[in-house]
Amino acid sequence: MDLLESLLQHRSIRKFTNQEVSQDQLDLILQSAIRASTTGNMQVYSIIVTQDEDRKKALHPIHFGQNMILEAPLLLTFNADFNRFNHWCENRNAEPSYDNFLSFFTAAIDALLAAQNATIAAEAQGLGVCYLGTTTYQAQKLIEFFSLPQGVVPITTLVIGYAAEMPPLVDRLPVSAVVHYEEYQEFNPDQIDELYAEKESLPDTLKLIEVNQLANLAQIFTQKRYPKAMNVDFSRKFLEVIAAQGFMNQ
């Protein structure tokens, strides 16, 4: 697939065939990942490849029982990782001081940039991809599963394989909702209504509102998908993980 076309046709694939991803395909995905932009050319991230069926079965409940974990032949877990870089500094008589939140944030950005490059490379080869938000929700369990040392925190997971179905493209807000020229332009209520009008009028949205017995899509997000209690709980747990992994010295 043409690279630009693959970008414009991106969709999350959640059902996969059992067709294997070849080593050549995997190598190209990984090589593309490590060519991603990185802060200071430090590459403060790591990628864990999971292909073993028993390991995937063990990961299945950690990722909230999502069946694509079992179906897809390949999982890539991307981590914010200062462990390797810290060792290098110490071995060169250079004292590292990357045990703070800014360093974690830097490494998380690096990990996500690498993950997006991997996504583009996979889709350009005709493979389907899905990001797993459960990686940060279950960070502590993944640290234990992968035996991650200090200085390493899971950020995201890519499920990769051949699509068993091709869902339609998911709606996106218009460009004017997310792009600002020269400076940020605050929105008035009428502009907000206009920007979200198409999303709110989609048949799938109207069905979702009916099923959830709520007044609108915004209430589905705030009351069902990402309610305050859940956000606060997962935020607290993730901050505890970041601190335990050595990134809160400030």
C-alpha positions as CSV (number, residue, x, y, z in Angstrom):
1,M,0.0,0.0,0.0
2,D,1.2,3.5,-0.8
3,L,2.5,5.2,2.4
4,L,0.2,8.2,2.2
5,E,-2.8,6.0,1.4
6,S,-2.0,3.8,4.5
7,L,-2.0,6.9,6.7
8,L,-5.3,8.2,5.4
9,Q,-6.9,4.7,5.6
10,H,-5.8,4.0,9.2
11,R,-8.3,2.1,11.3
12,S,-8.1,0.0,14.5
13,I,-8.3,-3.7,13.7
14,R,-9.7,-5.9,16.5
15,K,-10.2,-9.2,14.7
16,F,-7.3,-11.1,13.1
17,T,-6.7,-14.2,11.1
18,N,-4.1,-16.8,12.2
19,Q,-1.8,-15.9,9.3
20,E,1.7,-15.4,10.6
21,V,3.7,-12.2,10.3
22,S,7.0,-13.1,8.7
23,Q,10.4,-12.3,10.2
24,D,11.2,-10.0,7.3
25,Q,8.0,-8.0,8.0
26,L,8.7,-7.8,11.7
27,D,12.3,-6.7,11.0
28,L,11.0,-3.9,8.8
29,I,8.5,-2.8,11.5
30,L,11.3,-2.8,14.2
31,Q,13.8,-1.0,11.9
32,S,11.1,1.6,11.1
33,A,10.4,2.0,14.8
34,I,14.0,2.8,15.8
35,R,14.3,5.4,13.0
36,A,11.6,7.5,14.7
37,S,12.4,10.9,16.0
38,T,13.9,10.8,19.5
39,T,14.9,13.4,22.1
40,G,18.6,14.2,21.9
41,N,19.2,11.0,19.9
42,M,19.0,9.1,23.2
43,Q,16.3,6.5,22.1
44,V,15.1,6.2,25.7
45,Y,12.5,3.5,24.9
46,S,12.4,-0.2,24.5
47,I,10.2,-2.7,22.6
48,I,9.2,-6.1,23.8
49,V,8.1,-8.6,21.1
50,T,5.6,-11.2,22.2
51,Q,4.9,-14.1,19.8
52,D,4.8,-17.1,22.1
53,E,1.3,-18.5,22.4
54,D,1.6,-19.3,26.1
55,R,2.9,-15.8,26.8
56,K,0.0,-14.3,24.9
57,K,-2.5,-16.4,26.9
58,A,-0.9,-15.0,30.1
59,L,-1.2,-11.4,28.7
60,H,-4.8,-11.9,27.7
61,P,-6.4,-11.3,31.2
62,I,-3.9,-8.5,31.9
63,H,-5.3,-6.7,28.9
64,F,-8.8,-7.0,30.2
65,G,-9.5,-10.2,28.2
66,Q,-9.5,-8.6,24.7
67,N,-9.5,-11.6,22.3
68,M,-7.3,-9.9,19.7
69,I,-4.5,-10.6,22.1
70,L,-5.0,-14.3,21.4
71,E,-5.8,-14.0,17.7
72,A,-3.0,-11.7,16.5
73,P,0.4,-13.3,15.9
74,L,2.4,-10.4,17.2
75,L,2.3,-8.0,20.1
76,L,4.8,-5.1,20.6
77,T,5.0,-3.5,24.1
78,F,6.6,0.0,24.0
79,N,8.2,1.2,27.2
80,A,9.6,4.5,28.4
81,D,13.1,3.3,29.2
82,F,16.0,5.2,30.8
83,N,17.5,1.9,32.3
84,R,19.9,1.2,29.3
85,F,20.9,4.9,29.0
86,N,21.6,5.2,32.7
87,H,23.9,2.1,32.6
88,W,25.8,3.6,29.7
89,C,26.3,6.8,31.5
90,E,27.5,5.0,34.6
91,N,29.9,2.9,32.6
92,R,31.4,6.0,31.1
93,N,31.9,7.8,34.4
94,A,29.0,10.2,33.7
95,E,26.5,10.6,36.5
96,P,22.9,10.3,35.1
97,S,20.2,12.5,36.6
98,Y,17.1,11.2,34.8
99,D,15.1,10.2,37.8
100,N,12.5,12.9,37.4
101,F,9.1,13.3,35.8
102,L,10.4,15.3,32.9
103,S,12.7,12.4,32.0
104,F,9.8,10.0,32.2
105,F,7.7,12.3,29.9
106,T,10.6,12.5,27.4
107,A,10.9,8.7,27.4
108,A,7.2,8.3,27.0
109,I,7.2,10.6,24.0
110,D,10.1,8.6,22.5
111,A,8.2,5.3,23.0
112,L,5.0,6.7,21.3
113,L,6.9,8.1,18.4
114,A,8.5,4.7,17.9
115,A,5.1,3.0,18.2
116,Q,3.6,5.2,15.5
117,N,6.5,4.5,13.1
118,A,5.9,0.8,13.7
119,T,2.2,1.3,13.0
120,I,2.9,3.0,9.7
121,A,5.4,0.3,8.7
122,A,2.9,-2.5,9.5
123,E,0.0,-0.9,7.7
124,A,2.2,-0.2,4.6
125,Q,2.9,-4.0,4.5
126,G,-0.9,-4.7,4.5
127,L,-1.1,-5.6,8.2
128,G,-3.7,-4.4,10.7
129,V,-2.9,-2.7,14.0
130,C,-4.6,-1.8,17.2
131,Y,-3.2,0.3,20.1
132,L,-4.0,-1.0,23.6
133,G,-4.8,1.7,26.2
134,T,-4.9,-1.1,28.8
135,T,-1.1,-0.9,28.9
136,T,-1.0,2.1,31.2
137,Y,-4.1,0.9,33.2
138,Q,-2.2,-2.3,33.9
139,A,1.3,-1.0,34.0
140,Q,2.3,-2.6,37.4
141,K,1.1,-6.0,36.2
142,L,3.1,-5.6,33.0
143,I,6.2,-4.6,34.9
144,E,5.9,-7.8,36.8
145,F,5.1,-9.9,33.7
146,F,8.0,-8.6,31.7
147,S,10.4,-8.3,34.7
148,L,11.0,-4.6,33.9
149,P,13.8,-3.0,36.0
150,Q,13.9,0.5,37.5
151,G,13.7,3.2,34.9
152,V,11.3,1.3,32.7
153,V,7.5,2.0,32.4
154,P,5.1,0.4,29.9
155,I,3.4,3.1,27.7
156,T,1.5,1.3,24.9
157,T,1.0,-2.0,23.1
158,L,0.5,-2.7,19.5
159,V,-1.5,-5.7,18.4
160,I,-0.4,-6.6,14.8
161,G,-1.6,-9.1,12.3
162,Y,-3.7,-9.7,9.2
163,A,-7.2,-8.3,9.5
164,A,-10.1,-10.8,9.7
165,E,-12.5,-7.9,9.0
166,M,-12.2,-4.4,7.6
167,P,-14.3,-2.0,9.7
168,P,-15.3,1.3,8.2
169,L,-13.2,4.4,8.9
170,V,-14.1,5.9,12.2
171,D,-15.2,9.5,12.1
172,R,-12.8,12.4,12.8
173,L,-13.4,16.0,13.7
174,P,-12.8,18.5,10.9
175,V,-9.4,20.0,10.6
176,S,-10.6,23.3,12.0
177,A,-11.3,21.6,15.3
178,V,-7.7,20.7,15.9
179,V,-5.6,23.1,13.8
180,H,-4.8,26.7,14.9
181,Y,-2.7,29.1,12.8
182,E,-0.2,31.4,14.6
183,E,-2.0,31.3,18.0
184,Y,-4.7,29.3,19.8
185,Q,-8.2,30.5,18.9
186,E,-10.7,29.9,21.7
187,F,-14.0,28.4,20.7
188,N,-17.4,29.9,21.4
189,P,-20.5,27.7,22.0
190,D,-21.8,28.0,18.5
191,Q,-18.4,26.9,17.1
192,I,-18.3,23.9,19.4
193,D,-21.8,22.9,18.2
194,E,-20.7,23.2,14.6
195,L,-17.5,21.2,15.1
196,Y,-19.3,18.3,16.8
197,A,-22.5,18.4,14.8
198,E,-21.5,15.6,12.3
199,K,-20.1,13.3,15.0
200,E,-23.2,13.7,17.1
201,S,-25.6,13.0,14.3
202,L,-24.1,9.8,13.1
203,P,-26.4,6.7,13.2
204,D,-23.9,4.9,15.4
205,T,-23.8,7.8,17.8
206,L,-27.6,8.0,18.0
207,K,-27.8,4.3,18.7
208,L,-25.2,4.6,21.4
209,I,-27.1,7.4,23.1
210,E,-30.3,5.3,23.0
211,V,-28.6,2.1,24.4
212,N,-27.0,4.1,27.2
213,Q,-30.2,6.0,27.9
214,L,-28.3,9.3,28.1
215,A,-29.0,12.7,26.6
216,N,-25.9,13.0,24.4
217,L,-22.5,11.7,23.3
218,A,-20.6,13.9,25.8
219,Q,-22.4,12.3,28.7
220,I,-21.4,8.9,27.4
221,F,-17.8,9.9,27.6
222,T,-18.1,11.5,31.0
223,Q,-20.4,9.0,32.6
224,K,-19.7,5.7,30.9
225,R,-16.4,5.6,29.0
226,Y,-14.1,7.7,31.2
227,P,-15.9,8.7,34.4
228,K,-14.2,10.8,37.0
229,A,-13.8,7.9,39.6
230,M,-12.1,5.7,37.0
231,N,-9.8,8.5,35.8
232,V,-8.8,9.4,39.3
233,D,-8.1,5.8,40.3
234,F,-6.0,4.9,37.2
235,S,-4.2,8.2,37.4
236,R,-3.2,7.5,41.1
237,K,-2.1,4.0,40.2
238,F,0.0,5.1,37.2
239,L,1.6,7.9,39.2
240,E,2.5,5.3,41.9
241,V,4.1,3.1,39.1
242,I,6.1,6.0,37.8
243,A,7.3,6.8,41.3
244,A,8.2,3.2,42.0
245,Q,10.1,3.0,38.8
246,G,12.3,5.9,39.9
247,F,10.9,8.9,38.0
248,M,9.6,11.3,40.7
249,N,12.7,12.9,42.2
250,Q,11.9,16.6,42.0
